């Protein structure tokens, strides 16, 4: 059976190859680069089945910038985003939390269904910089908050889907859902852990060239 790792690696190679082909094939056509800033709100969780706790969604935020290459109906957008995400945790009747900090790089293919609306799909890779929690994921009990960054893989990857709206003056609103495919657990005794993030962002095109 084909593994999920193979599928996501193949998808990433496809999107990157498609971007290169479109760039080379349309460099002389009417296309435009643009860049800007974006920020927004997250609702994130971690999929963990350890038998001792329930993981739920927790609020967070993201901010950063983007580079966009637009054709007539299709555009390619790369974001660089600082994301504060994680999960709420219910364990032993206590309300706990896990807070992770990532630098995420989604590569989105955006298909324009009208002059202002688009559908979005693409791979994402993320780099963990910090993860703290007051729930001990190995002994599976409430614990004094500490840093568990070393217990998790530094790289996460998955697929992002969404939709967007853009005004004529360059204001953009995106709604996306990130489906983490990578198991980010990296310590004996940790259960499989995968990220899930709902995102709502506002962006503005600052430069066009």
C-alpha positions as CSV (number, residue, x, y, z in Angstrom):
1,X,0.0,0.0,0.0
2,X,1.3,3.5,-0.9
3,X,2.2,5.4,2.3
4,X,0.9,8.8,3.2
5,X,4.6,10.0,3.4
6,X,5.0,9.0,-0.3
7,X,1.8,10.7,-1.3
8,X,2.7,14.0,0.4
9,X,6.2,13.9,-1.0
10,X,4.8,13.3,-4.5
11,X,2.3,16.1,-4.1
12,X,5.0,18.5,-3.0
13,X,7.2,17.6,-6.0
14,X,4.2,18.0,-8.3
15,X,3.3,21.5,-7.1
16,X,6.9,22.7,-7.2
17,X,7.4,21.2,-10.6
18,X,4.2,22.8,-11.8
19,X,5.3,26.2,-10.5
20,X,8.6,25.9,-12.3
21,X,6.9,24.8,-15.6
22,X,4.4,27.7,-15.4
23,X,7.1,30.2,-14.6
24,X,9.3,29.2,-17.5
25,X,6.4,28.7,-19.9
26,X,4.8,32.0,-19.2
27,X,7.7,34.3,-18.4
28,X,7.0,36.2,-21.6
29,X,3.2,36.4,-21.1
30,X,1.2,38.9,-19.2
31,X,1.9,37.9,-15.7
32,X,2.7,39.8,-12.5
33,X,4.6,39.3,-9.3
34,X,3.3,40.9,-6.1
35,X,4.2,40.8,-2.4
36,X,2.6,41.8,0.8
37,X,1.9,41.3,4.4
38,X,-0.8,39.1,6.1
39,X,-2.0,38.4,9.6
40,X,-4.9,36.4,11.1
41,X,-6.5,34.2,13.6
42,X,-6.0,30.4,14.2
43,X,-8.0,27.7,15.8
44,X,-5.7,24.7,16.1
45,X,-5.6,21.3,17.7
46,X,-3.3,18.2,17.8
47,X,-4.7,14.8,17.0
48,X,-3.5,12.5,19.8
49,X,-5.1,9.3,21.1
50,X,-3.4,8.5,24.4
51,X,-6.4,7.2,26.3
52,X,-5.9,9.7,29.1
53,X,-6.9,13.1,27.6
54,X,-9.1,14.9,25.1
55,X,-7.4,17.4,22.8
56,X,-9.5,20.3,21.5
57,X,-9.2,23.5,19.5
58,X,-7.4,26.5,21.0
59,X,-7.1,30.0,19.7
60,X,-3.8,31.4,18.2
61,X,-2.6,33.7,15.5
62,X,-0.3,34.0,12.6
63,X,1.5,36.8,10.8
64,X,4.0,37.2,8.0
65,X,4.3,37.9,4.3
66,X,3.6,36.4,0.9
67,X,5.0,36.4,-2.7
68,X,2.4,35.8,-5.5
69,X,2.9,35.0,-9.2
70,X,-0.4,35.7,-11.0
71,X,-1.5,34.5,-14.4
72,X,-5.0,35.0,-16.0
73,X,-6.9,32.3,-14.1
74,X,-4.2,30.7,-11.9
75,X,-1.7,32.2,-9.4
76,X,1.0,30.7,-7.2
77,X,1.5,32.0,-3.7
78,X,4.2,31.3,-1.2
79,X,3.7,32.5,2.4
80,X,6.2,32.8,5.2
81,X,4.3,32.8,8.4
82,X,5.0,32.8,12.1
83,X,2.2,30.7,13.6
84,X,1.3,30.3,17.3
85,X,-0.8,27.2,17.5
86,X,-1.4,24.1,19.7
87,X,-4.3,22.6,21.5
88,X,-6.5,22.7,24.6
89,X,-6.2,19.5,26.7
90,X,-8.8,18.1,29.1
91,X,-7.0,15.6,31.4
92,X,-8.1,14.4,34.9
93,X,-10.8,17.1,35.0
94,X,-8.3,19.9,34.4
95,X,-8.2,22.3,31.5
96,X,-4.6,22.3,30.2
97,X,-2.9,23.5,27.1
98,X,-0.1,22.9,24.6
99,X,1.4,25.9,22.8
100,X,3.6,25.5,19.8
101,X,5.4,28.1,17.7
102,X,6.0,27.3,14.0
103,X,7.4,29.0,10.9
104,X,5.1,27.7,8.2
105,X,5.7,27.9,4.4
106,X,2.5,27.0,2.4
107,X,2.8,26.9,-1.4
108,X,-0.7,27.5,-2.7
109,X,-2.2,27.1,-6.2
110,X,-5.1,29.6,-6.4
111,X,-7.7,29.1,-9.1
112,X,-9.8,32.2,-9.8
113,X,-13.5,31.3,-10.2
114,X,-14.4,35.0,-10.5
115,X,-12.7,38.4,-10.5
116,X,-12.7,38.4,-6.7
117,X,-13.1,34.8,-5.6
118,X,-10.6,31.9,-5.7
119,X,-10.1,28.3,-4.5
120,X,-6.8,27.3,-3.0
121,X,-4.9,24.0,-2.6
122,X,-1.2,23.2,-1.9
123,X,1.4,21.6,0.3
124,X,2.8,23.1,3.4
125,X,6.0,22.6,5.4
126,X,6.5,23.9,8.9
127,X,9.5,24.3,11.2
128,X,8.9,23.9,15.0
129,X,10.8,26.5,17.1
130,X,9.1,25.9,20.5
131,X,6.5,23.7,22.2
132,X,5.5,24.1,25.8
133,X,2.7,22.4,27.8
134,X,1.4,21.9,31.3
135,X,0.4,18.4,30.3
136,X,3.1,15.7,30.3
137,X,2.6,13.7,27.1
138,X,4.6,10.7,28.3
139,X,3.2,10.1,31.8
140,X,-0.1,11.5,30.6
141,X,-0.8,13.7,33.6
142,X,-1.1,17.4,34.4
143,X,2.4,18.7,35.1
144,X,4.3,21.9,35.7
145,X,4.6,23.8,32.4
146,X,7.9,23.0,30.7
147,X,9.5,22.9,27.3
148,X,8.9,19.8,25.2
149,X,10.4,21.0,22.0
150,X,13.0,18.2,21.9
151,X,10.3,15.6,22.1
152,X,8.9,16.6,18.8
153,X,10.2,16.6,15.2
154,X,11.4,19.9,13.9
155,X,9.6,19.5,10.6
156,X,5.9,19.2,9.9
157,X,4.2,18.8,6.6
158,X,0.7,18.4,5.2
159,X,-1.9,19.8,2.8
160,X,-3.8,23.1,3.0
161,X,-7.1,23.8,1.3
162,X,-9.1,27.0,1.3
163,X,-10.9,29.8,-0.5
164,X,-10.1,33.5,-0.8
165,X,-11.6,36.9,-1.7
166,X,-9.8,39.9,-3.0
167,X,-10.9,43.5,-3.5
168,X,-9.7,45.6,-6.5
169,X,-7.4,47.6,-4.2
170,X,-5.4,44.5,-3.0
171,X,-7.1,43.6,0.3
172,X,-7.4,39.8,0.6
173,X,-9.3,37.5,3.0
174,X,-8.4,33.8,3.1
175,X,-10.0,31.0,4.9
176,X,-7.9,27.8,5.1
177,X,-7.7,24.4,6.7
178,X,-4.3,22.7,7.3
179,X,-4.3,18.9,7.5
180,X,-1.0,17.8,9.0
181,X,0.1,14.4,7.6
182,X,3.4,14.1,9.4
183,X,3.6,12.3,12.8
184,X,5.6,14.9,14.7
185,X,6.1,12.8,17.9
186,X,9.8,12.1,18.3
187,X,10.3,10.5,21.8
188,X,9.7,7.0,23.2
189,X,6.3,6.9,24.9
190,X,4.7,9.6,22.9
191,X,1.6,8.8,20.9
192,X,1.3,9.7,17.3
193,X,0.7,13.5,17.0
194,X,-0.6,15.4,14.0
195,X,-1.5,19.1,13.6
196,X,-4.8,20.5,12.5
197,X,-5.3,24.3,12.0
198,X,-8.2,26.4,10.9
199,X,-7.0,29.8,9.6
200,X,-8.6,33.1,8.8
201,X,-6.3,35.8,7.6
202,X,-6.4,39.3,6.1
203,X,-3.6,40.4,3.7
204,X,-2.6,43.4,1.6
205,X,-0.6,43.5,-1.6
206,X,2.0,46.2,-1.0
207,X,4.3,45.7,-4.0
208,X,3.6,44.8,-7.6
209,X,6.4,44.2,-10.1
